[in-house]
Amino acid sequence: MNGLLNSLGFNTVEFFNSEWSMVMIVFIYVWKYCGFCVILFTAGIANVSQSLYESARLDGAKAHQLVTKITIPMIAPTTFFVFLMELIYSFKIFREVFALFGDYPNTNVYFLQNFINNNYYNLNYPRLSAASIVLSLFIIIVLFIFFCFERKHSYS
């Protein structure tokens, strides 16, 4: 990337020690899990019954109404599952951050998992257990909100 920037006349960027480090992590995350999401959404859309679209067209529905009134509500369970899996996968990005930045990355990409890992290696068990409890509570609360939202907006 820096070779391309140099050939275009721009200064090189230290991607590991700049504000671009979080952009790199987001890019890696999207690159790693985007295909999985596309496959799940494609399967969800393929499972929407064509008879729903045909009857809506007979009733005079426009293309945007087909999407907003049929497709989006019918793939709500798939959307819920994808969001749930992406939440879980977002906590698994530690391996990539650790491989790229090491034990103590810059503050832009110092995640809770880095904090937990460093306290584990330093044998600081009180801070380790507190961080683990905070992480567990956060995941439980977000999952509870997801399940309540899905139950309230489910069409099945």
Secondary structure, DSSP 4 states (H G I P E B T S, - for coil): -HHHHHHTTPPP--GGGSTTHHHHHHHHHHHHHHHHHHHHHHHHHHTS-HHHHHHHHHTT--HHHHIIIIIHHHTHHHHHHHHHHHHHHHTTTHHHHHHHH-SS--GGG--HHHHHHHHHHTT-HHHHHHHHHHHHHHHHHHHHHHHHHHHHT---
